[in-house]
């Protein structure tokens, strides 16, 4: 997901697989990795859980690189919970 080669609408749009790169959540914008981690309204509950679990340190928001480097297990749980077919 962090490389931008995941099941993201922005990725599929880049290759002509989908017509629209935007996320179907209330928040306007392309469905990118940063959008899903930091802004997507549909993932608010999962994001809140991730923030609680990583509460051992670090400010929020942090860069996605720092999130993966320091909190890989927590971030992996967040990503694995995402139902991309619903997004």
C-alpha positions in Angstrom: 0.0 0.0 0.0 2.8 2.5 0.8 4.4 2.1 -2.6 1.1 3.2 -4.3 0.8 -0.2 -6.0 -2.1 -1.4 -3.9 -5.8 -1.7 -4.5 -6.2 2.0 -4.6 -8.5 3.8 -7.0 -5.8 6.3 -7.8 -3.5 3.4 -8.8 -6.2 1.7 -10.9 -7.1 5.1 -12.6 -3.5 5.6 -13.6 -3.6 2.5 -15.7 -7.1 3.1 -17.1 -8.7 0.3 -15.0 -11.2 2.7 -13.4 -12.7 5.9 -14.6 -12.5 7.8 -11.3 -9.6 8.0 -8.8 -11.7 9.6 -6.1 -12.6 7.9 -2.9 -16.3 7.3 -2.3 -16.1 8.7 1.2 -17.5 12.0 2.2 -14.0 13.6 2.1 -13.3 14.8 -1.4 -10.0 13.7 -3.0 -8.2 10.9 -4.8 -8.0 7.6 -3.0 -4.3 7.5 -2.2 -2.4 5.9 0.6 -2.2 9.1 2.5 -6.0 9.7 2.0 -6.8 6.3 3.5 -4.3 6.6 6.4 -5.1 10.2 7.4 -8.4 11.4 6.0 -10.8 8.8 4.7 -14.1 9.1 6.7 -14.9 5.4 6.0 -11.8 4.3 7.9 -12.3 6.7 10.9 -12.9 3.8 13.4 -10.0 1.8 12.2 -7.7 4.8 12.2 -8.7 5.6 15.8 -7.9 2.1 16.8 -4.5 2.3 15.1 -3.7 5.6 16.9 -4.7 4.0 20.3 -2.5 1.0 19.6 0.5 3.0 18.6 0.0 5.2 21.7 3.4 4.0 23.0 4.9 7.1 21.4 5.0 9.5 18.5 2.8 12.3 17.6 -0.2 12.0 15.3 -0.3 12.6 12.4 3.1 11.3 11.4 4.5 10.5 8.1 3.5 7.2 6.6 7.2 6.2 6.4 7.6 6.8 10.2 4.3 4.9 10.8 5.6 1.9 9.0 9.2 2.1 10.4 8.1 2.4 14.0 4.7 0.8 14.2 4.7 -1.8 11.4 2.5 -4.3 13.3 -0.1 -1.7 14.2 -0.1 -0.4 10.6 -0.4 -3.9 9.1 -3.5 -4.5 11.3 -5.0 -1.3 9.9 -4.3 -2.2 6.3 -5.5 -5.8 6.7 -8.8 -4.5 8.1 -9.5 -2.4 5.0 -12.2 -3.9 2.7 -11.0 -2.4 -0.5 -14.1 -3.7 -2.4 -16.2 -1.5 -0.1 -14.1 1.6 -1.0 
